[in-house]
Amino acid sequence: MNHLPADFVWGASTASYQVEGATREDGRGPSVWDTFTARPGAVRDGHTGEVACDHYHRYEQDLDLMAEAGLTG
């Protein structure tokens, strides 16, 4: 990592379906993928995004983790 410029900005990204969870809270309706994964046999082992990484409830902890990781972008 010594080869990066001093002003290099670290960042991260994700997709909402992978992290949000909270599929039935605060008026959130089902996404296309929620509907698809609810169909029996559509996804291996019946996994859905109902909980996911639960960023919806854990966003403050997630922000702390991002700061600890040195993400600045």
N, C-alpha and C positions, 0 to 999 in steps of 0.2 A: 504494500500500500504506500510505500515511500514514493511512488512514481506519480501520484496524483497531485495536481496543483494545490497550493495552500488554500485557495478559495473554492475548492470543490464542495459541492452541496450534496449531502446524502439525503435520500428520500425513499419512500416506499409507496406501493400502491396495492390495491386489492379490488375485488369485485364485491358489491354489496351482498349478493347471495352467499358468498363464502364466509362472511363474517357477521352479518347482522343478527340472524335469529329473530326472535320476537315476531313470529309470523302472524300472531293474532292480537297484537297490542296497538293501542292508540290509533285505531282506524286503518291500520295497514291491511290492504287487501292482498289476495294471493297473486303472485306474479305468474307468468307463463310457466316458469320452471317449477314453482310450487305446485301448480296444477299437474304438470307432467310427472313429478316425482311421487305424487299421491296415488298414481295409477299402479295397482299391484303388478309387479314384474317389470316395471319401467326402469328401475335402477337396482343394481346389484345390492343384495342384502336389505333392500327397502329403505336405504338412507334418504333423509330429507334435510332441508335447511332449517327445520323448526328451531333448532338450538344453534347450530353452526358454532362459531367461536364466541357467540353471545356478546358481540361488541355493543349491542343496544343497551345492555345492562352493565357492561364492564368498560365503557369507553374511558373513564378516568384512569383505570389501571392500565389500559392500552396506551394512553398518552404518556403515562409515567414510563412504561417499557420503551416507547419510542425515544423518549428523552435519554434514557439510560443507554440505548443503542447508539446514541449520537446522531439520530436523524434530524436534519435541519431543514429539509425541503418539503 
